[in-house]
Structures are given as structure tokens and as C-alpha cells.
């Protein structure tokens, strides 16, 4: 059984992915806007750098953990 057979139309997936991207981008921009407006100028550059490093580390951890998770899901009996 393939997962794509349970989807009525591929366009629905595209709309969901687009919506998720817009929400993620809006939260990213809102975070930087908040730092720019609320953080004191003497530590603003440090705060922005910390947020950027934290975001990058989060993406790295998600990417690394996705590989064994993908393999574990693919080895489940209903995907064999």
C-alpha cells in the first residue's frame, strides 16, 4: 500500500506545504522583528547571532534525526 493512494489530490499536499511554509516564515520574521524592536542595541547583535545559531542547530538536529526515523518507519510491516 502506498501512501499517495490515500490522498485525493496532490494539490492538497501542495497547499498544506505552502501554508506550513508561510506560517514558519512569518514566525521567523516576527522573531527577528521582535528582537530588533525590544532588545537593547548594545546586545542586539549578540541576540540576533544567538537566534540564528539556534535555528541552524535545530535544522541540523531535525535533519540528522530524520534519517534513522525514516529507516524505522520504512521497516514497519505495513510499508514492506
Residue, then its C-alpha position, 0 to 999 in steps of 0.5 A: x500500500x502506498x501512501x499517495x493512494x490515500x490522498x485525493x489530490x496532490x494539490x492538497x499536499x501542495x497547499x498544506x506545504x505552502x501554508x506550513x511554509x508561510x506560517x514558519x516564515x512569518x514566525x521567523x520574521x516576527x522573531x527577528x522583528x521582535x528582537x530588533x524592536x525590544x532588545x537593547x542595541x548594545x546586545x542586539x547583535x549578540x541576540x540576533x547571532x544567538x537566534x540564528x545559531x539556534x535555528x541552524x542547530x535545530x535544522x541540523x538536529x531535525x535533519x540528522x534525526x530524520x534519517x534513522x526515523x525514516x529507516x524505522x518507519x520504512x521497516x514497519x510491516x505495513x510499508x514492506 
